[in-house]
Amino acid sequence: MAAAAAPRALGTLRAGRARLAAACCARWRLGPGARLPGSWRGPRAAPAVWARGWASAAGGSAPRRGYSSDVKPEDELRVRYLDEENRGIVVLGINRAYAKNSFSKNLIKMLSKAVDALKSDKKVRTIIVRSEVPGVFCAGADLKERVKMNPSEVGPFVSKTRAVMNEVANLPVPTIAAIDGLALGGGLELALACDIRVAASSAKMGLVETKLAIIPGGGGTQRLPRAVGMSLAKELIFSARVLDGQEAKAVGLISHVLEQNPEGDAAYRKALDLAREFLPQGPVAMRVAKLAINQGMEVDLVTGLAIEEACYAQTIPTKDRLEGLLAFKEKRSPRYKGE
């Protein structure tokens, strides 16, 4: 009886895995003939409003930065679409110098709005998250604002923050966090929500919430173990330890560490170099590759391979795949359109 039941159980398991793989693709509307996220037309983020002291650097590299404590609420997050050889790269710049770029209600609202616009923008190929304030990436929650909240307000605000971090993590295109300064608490959680993290050796980062008798609430307890392993993540959270760039690289928290330059934007420049490496690749392939990796890491290997198969199938009928083959045959660079 047990022997007879085993094949049925195996069949049920396989069917369940197939349904999960299909559901993962359906989550991004990746059914047969369906268009991928970001190929839908949607509202474009509002044009950036630049503060005095900014000027484009030669060659499309980092602009010079200037800041003031007199920043309008709508300027606390700036969305910049790069052009020319950097077309397709979008930079999200946090700009709350007077509060060390800490997360306020307004900043979380603006970040959510920007991410919502970017996820449906077909022209976006890679997103860089950086600071426009020298020496700091993001210091976490705005504690001056937090202390004024009623206890009943704290939970919903933390839930909203966590939801925004999830929105960043679920962006369909590659995301890079450029950490050129302090990244504590929610600041590190924002970086953890990005696909790739690069930092200056002088940067400081850590989940320090236990010092305040709370725990990381923006996904840190889940994403840090996935980045550095469970045991080390527990050690870092229990101790509220702060790591510099070299230490963060050694434990696998970041992918690249750079000596800081006189302009204070070494990590951003490295992030820009990485983004430029991504630009020539097929947009559809980039999106489904990210989806396959993200979803596959949450399941067993067999189910992950089924997800990969379902995602690969989405690239077969695309014009970009045919263009890639034709370009190879003609010995030229491909001209992908994300179709």
C-alpha positions as CSV (number, residue, x, y, z in Angstrom):
1,M,0.0,0.0,0.0
2,A,2.8,2.4,0.9
3,A,4.6,1.5,-2.3
4,A,1.5,2.3,-4.3
5,A,1.0,5.6,-2.5
6,A,4.6,6.8,-3.1
7,P,4.2,7.5,-6.9
8,R,1.0,9.4,-6.2
9,A,2.7,11.5,-3.5
10,L,5.6,12.2,-5.8
11,G,3.2,13.2,-8.6
12,T,1.4,15.5,-6.2
13,L,4.7,17.1,-5.1
14,R,5.7,17.6,-8.7
15,A,2.4,19.1,-9.6
16,G,2.7,21.5,-6.6
17,R,6.2,22.5,-7.7
18,A,4.9,23.2,-11.3
19,R,2.0,25.3,-9.9
20,L,4.5,27.3,-7.7
21,A,6.7,28.0,-10.8
22,A,3.7,29.1,-12.8
23,A,2.5,31.3,-9.9
24,C,6.0,32.9,-9.7
25,C,5.7,33.8,-13.4
26,A,2.1,34.9,-13.1
27,R,3.1,37.2,-10.3
28,W,4.9,39.2,-13.0
29,R,2.3,38.4,-15.6
30,L,4.8,36.1,-17.3
31,G,2.2,33.8,-19.0
32,P,2.5,32.8,-22.6
33,G,2.6,35.8,-24.8
34,A,2.4,38.2,-21.8
35,R,4.6,41.2,-21.5
36,L,7.1,41.6,-18.7
37,P,7.1,44.1,-15.9
38,G,8.5,47.3,-17.0
39,S,7.2,46.8,-20.6
40,W,3.9,48.2,-19.5
41,R,3.4,51.9,-20.0
42,G,3.1,53.8,-16.8
43,P,3.7,57.2,-15.3
44,R,7.2,58.5,-15.4
45,A,8.8,59.8,-12.2
46,A,8.7,63.6,-12.0
47,P,11.8,65.4,-13.3
48,A,14.4,66.0,-10.8
49,V,14.7,69.5,-9.3
50,W,18.4,70.3,-8.8
51,A,19.7,72.3,-5.9
52,R,22.4,74.9,-6.3
53,G,25.8,73.4,-6.1
54,W,25.1,70.5,-8.4
55,A,26.7,70.3,-11.9
56,S,27.1,67.4,-14.2
57,A,30.6,66.0,-14.2
58,A,32.4,65.3,-17.4
59,G,31.7,62.0,-19.0
60,G,28.4,61.4,-17.2
61,S,30.1,60.5,-13.9
62,A,29.1,61.8,-10.5
63,P,27.9,65.3,-10.2
64,R,29.4,67.7,-7.6
65,R,27.3,67.9,-4.5
66,G,26.2,70.8,-2.4
67,Y,23.6,70.7,0.4
68,S,21.7,72.9,2.8
69,S,19.5,72.4,5.8
70,D,16.8,74.4,4.0
71,V,15.5,71.6,1.7
72,K,12.0,71.5,0.5
73,P,10.1,68.3,1.3
74,E,9.7,67.4,-2.4
75,D,13.5,67.6,-2.7
76,E,14.3,65.1,0.0
77,L,14.4,62.4,-2.7
78,R,15.6,63.2,-6.2
79,V,15.1,61.0,-9.2
80,R,17.6,61.5,-12.0
81,Y,17.4,59.9,-15.4
82,L,20.9,59.7,-16.9
83,D,21.4,60.3,-20.6
84,E,23.7,59.7,-23.5
85,E,25.9,56.6,-22.9
86,N,24.2,56.2,-19.5
87,R,20.7,56.2,-20.9
88,G,18.6,53.7,-19.0
89,I,20.3,54.3,-15.6
90,V,18.2,56.0,-13.0
91,V,19.7,57.5,-9.8
92,L,17.7,57.9,-6.6
93,G,19.4,60.4,-4.5
94,I,18.5,60.9,-0.8
95,N,18.9,64.5,0.3
96,R,18.0,65.1,4.0
97,A,21.4,66.5,5.2
98,Y,20.0,68.2,8.3
99,A,18.7,64.8,9.5
100,K,21.5,62.5,8.1
101,N,19.1,61.2,5.5
102,S,17.0,59.5,8.1
103,F,13.6,58.1,7.2
104,S,10.8,60.4,7.9
105,K,7.1,59.9,6.9
106,N,7.7,62.2,4.0
107,L,10.8,60.5,2.7
108,I,9.2,57.0,2.9
109,K,6.2,58.4,1.0
110,M,8.4,59.8,-1.7
111,L,10.5,56.6,-2.0
112,S,7.3,54.6,-2.4
113,K,6.0,57.0,-5.1
114,A,9.3,56.9,-7.0
115,V,9.6,53.1,-6.9
116,D,6.0,52.7,-8.0
117,A,6.7,54.9,-11.1
118,L,10.0,53.2,-11.9
119,K,8.7,49.6,-11.8
120,S,6.4,50.3,-14.7
121,D,8.8,52.4,-16.8
122,K,10.0,50.5,-19.8
123,K,13.0,52.7,-20.3
124,V,14.6,51.9,-16.9
125,R,17.4,49.4,-17.1
126,T,19.2,49.8,-13.8
127,I,18.6,51.8,-10.6
128,I,21.3,53.2,-8.3
129,V,20.3,54.3,-4.8
130,R,22.8,56.8,-3.3
131,S,23.1,59.8,-1.0
132,E,23.5,63.3,-2.1
133,V,24.8,64.2,1.4
134,P,28.6,63.8,1.9
135,G,29.6,61.2,4.5
136,V,26.2,59.6,5.0
137,F,24.1,57.1,3.1
138,C,21.1,56.9,5.5
139,A,21.1,56.9,9.3
140,G,17.9,54.9,9.7
141,A,14.7,56.1,11.2
142,D,14.2,59.8,12.1
143,L,14.2,59.4,15.8
144,K,13.3,63.1,16.4
145,E,10.1,62.4,14.5
146,R,9.6,59.0,16.0
147,V,9.7,60.3,19.6
148,K,6.7,62.5,18.8
149,M,4.6,59.6,17.5
150,N,2.0,57.9,19.6
151,P,2.6,54.2,20.3
152,S,-0.3,53.5,18.0
153,E,1.4,55.3,15.1
154,V,4.7,53.5,15.4
155,G,3.5,50.1,14.2
156,P,1.8,51.3,11.0
157,F,4.9,53.5,10.2
158,V,7.3,50.6,10.6
159,S,4.9,48.4,8.5
160,K,4.9,51.0,5.7
161,T,8.7,51.2,5.8
162,R,8.9,47.4,5.5
163,A,6.5,47.5,2.6
164,V,8.6,50.1,0.8
165,M,11.7,48.0,1.3
166,N,9.9,45.1,-0.2
167,E,8.9,47.3,-3.1
168,V,12.6,48.2,-3.7
169,A,13.5,44.5,-3.5
170,N,10.8,43.6,-6.0
171,L,11.8,46.1,-8.6
172,P,12.1,44.2,-11.9
173,V,15.5,45.7,-12.9
174,P,18.9,45.5,-11.2
175,T,19.3,47.8,-8.2
176,I,22.7,48.9,-6.8
177,A,23.2,50.6,-3.4
178,A,26.1,53.0,-3.4
179,I,27.2,53.4,0.2
180,D,29.6,56.3,0.6
181,G,29.0,57.0,4.3
182,L,27.0,56.0,7.3
183,A,24.3,53.3,6.7
184,L,22.7,52.3,10.0
185,G,19.4,50.6,10.9
186,G,16.9,51.3,8.1
187,G,19.7,52.7,6.0
188,L,21.4,49.3,5.8
189,E,18.0,47.7,5.4
190,L,17.5,49.9,2.3
191,A,20.9,48.7,1.0
192,L,20.0,45.1,1.8
193,A,16.8,45.4,-0.4
194,C,19.0,46.2,-3.4
195,D,20.5,43.5,-5.5
196,I,24.1,44.7,-5.2
197,R,25.9,46.8,-2.6
198,V,29.1,48.6,-3.0
199,A,30.8,50.8,-0.4
200,A,33.7,53.0,0.4
201,S,36.2,51.6,2.9
202,S,35.4,54.5,5.2
203,A,31.7,53.7,5.2
204,K,30.0,52.5,8.4
205,M,27.1,50.1,8.4
206,G,25.1,48.0,10.8
207,L,21.8,47.0,12.2
208,V,21.9,48.8,15.6
209,E,18.3,48.7,16.6
210,T,18.8,46.5,19.7
211,K,20.7,49.5,21.3
212,L,17.2,51.2,21.3
213,A,15.5,48.1,22.7
214,I,13.8,47.3,19.4
215,I,14.7,45.1,16.5
216,P,15.2,45.8,12.8
217,G,11.8,46.3,11.3
218,G,12.5,47.0,7.6
219,G,13.4,43.5,6.6
220,G,16.8,43.4,8.3
221,T,16.2,40.2,10.4
222,Q,15.4,38.4,7.1
223,R,17.7,39.9,4.5
224,L,20.9,40.1,6.6
225,P,20.9,36.3,7.3
226,R,20.4,35.7,3.6
227,A,23.4,37.9,2.8
228,V,25.9,36.8,5.5
229,G,24.5,33.6,7.0
230,M,22.3,33.1,10.1
231,S,25.0,32.8,12.7
232,L,26.9,35.9,11.8
233,A,23.6,37.9,11.2
234,K,22.5,37.0,14.8
235,E,25.9,38.1,16.1
236,L,25.8,41.4,14.3
237,I,22.2,42.1,15.3
238,F,22.6,41.0,19.0
239,S,25.7,43.2,19.3
240,A,24.5,46.1,17.3
241,R,28.0,46.0,15.7
242,V,29.0,48.6,13.1
243,L,31.3,47.4,10.3
244,D,33.5,49.5,8.0
245,G,33.7,48.9,4.3
246,Q,36.6,46.4,4.5
247,E,34.9,44.4,7.2
248,A,31.6,44.4,5.3
249,K,33.4,43.0,2.2
250,A,35.1,40.3,4.2
251,V,31.8,38.9,5.5
252,G,30.0,39.2,2.2
253,L,27.7,42.0,3.1
254,I,28.9,44.1,0.1
255,S,30.3,43.1,-3.3
256,H,32.9,45.8,-3.8
257,V,34.9,48.1,-1.5
258,L,36.7,51.2,-2.7
259,E,39.1,53.7,-1.1
260,Q,37.1,56.9,-0.7
261,N,38.1,59.6,-3.2
262,P,38.4,63.4,-2.5
263,E,34.9,64.0,-3.9
264,G,33.4,61.4,-1.4
265,D,31.6,59.4,-4.1
266,A,33.8,56.4,-4.8
267,A,31.0,53.9,-4.2
268,Y,28.7,55.8,-6.5
269,R,31.3,55.8,-9.3
270,K,31.7,52.1,-8.9
271,A,27.9,51.6,-9.0
272,L,27.8,53.6,-12.2
273,D,30.5,51.4,-13.7
274,L,28.5,48.3,-12.8
275,A,25.3,49.8,-14.2
276,R,27.1,50.5,-17.5
277,E,28.2,46.9,-17.7
278,F,24.5,45.9,-17.4
279,L,23.2,48.2,-20.1
280,P,24.2,46.2,-23.2
281,Q,22.5,43.1,-22.1
282,G,19.0,42.1,-23.2
283,P,16.4,43.9,-21.0
284,V,13.9,40.9,-21.0
285,A,16.7,38.5,-20.0
286,M,17.8,40.8,-17.2
287,R,14.3,41.0,-15.7
288,V,13.5,37.3,-15.9
289,A,17.1,36.4,-14.6
290,K,16.4,38.5,-11.6
291,L,13.0,36.9,-11.1
292,A,14.4,33.4,-11.4
293,I,17.2,34.1,-8.9
294,N,15.0,35.8,-6.4
295,Q,12.2,33.3,-6.5
296,G,14.5,30.3,-6.7
297,M,16.4,31.2,-3.6
298,E,13.2,30.9,-1.5
299,V,12.4,27.3,-2.5
300,D,14.2,23.9,-2.9
301,L,16.5,23.2,-5.8
302,V,14.0,21.1,-7.8
303,T,11.3,23.9,-7.6
304,G,13.9,26.5,-8.3
305,L,14.9,24.7,-11.5
306,A,11.2,24.6,-12.5
307,I,11.1,28.4,-12.0
308,E,14.2,28.8,-14.1
309,E,12.5,26.7,-16.9
310,A,9.4,28.9,-16.7
311,C,11.4,32.1,-16.8
312,Y,13.7,30.9,-19.7
313,A,10.5,30.1,-21.7
314,Q,9.6,33.8,-21.6
315,T,12.8,34.7,-23.5
316,I,12.2,32.3,-26.4
317,P,9.5,34.2,-28.3
318,T,11.1,37.6,-27.9
319,K,12.5,39.8,-30.7
320,D,15.5,40.4,-28.6
321,R,16.5,36.7,-28.7
322,L,16.4,36.7,-32.5
323,E,18.3,40.0,-32.6
324,G,21.0,38.5,-30.4
325,L,21.4,35.5,-32.7
326,L,21.4,37.8,-35.8
327,A,24.0,40.1,-34.3
328,F,26.2,37.1,-33.5
329,K,26.0,35.9,-37.0
330,E,26.7,39.4,-38.5
331,K,29.6,40.0,-36.0
332,R,28.1,43.2,-34.6
333,S,26.8,44.5,-31.3
334,P,23.1,43.6,-30.8
335,R,20.5,46.4,-30.6
336,Y,18.0,45.2,-28.0
337,K,14.6,46.9,-27.5
338,G,13.2,45.0,-24.7
339,E,10.7,43.2,-26.9
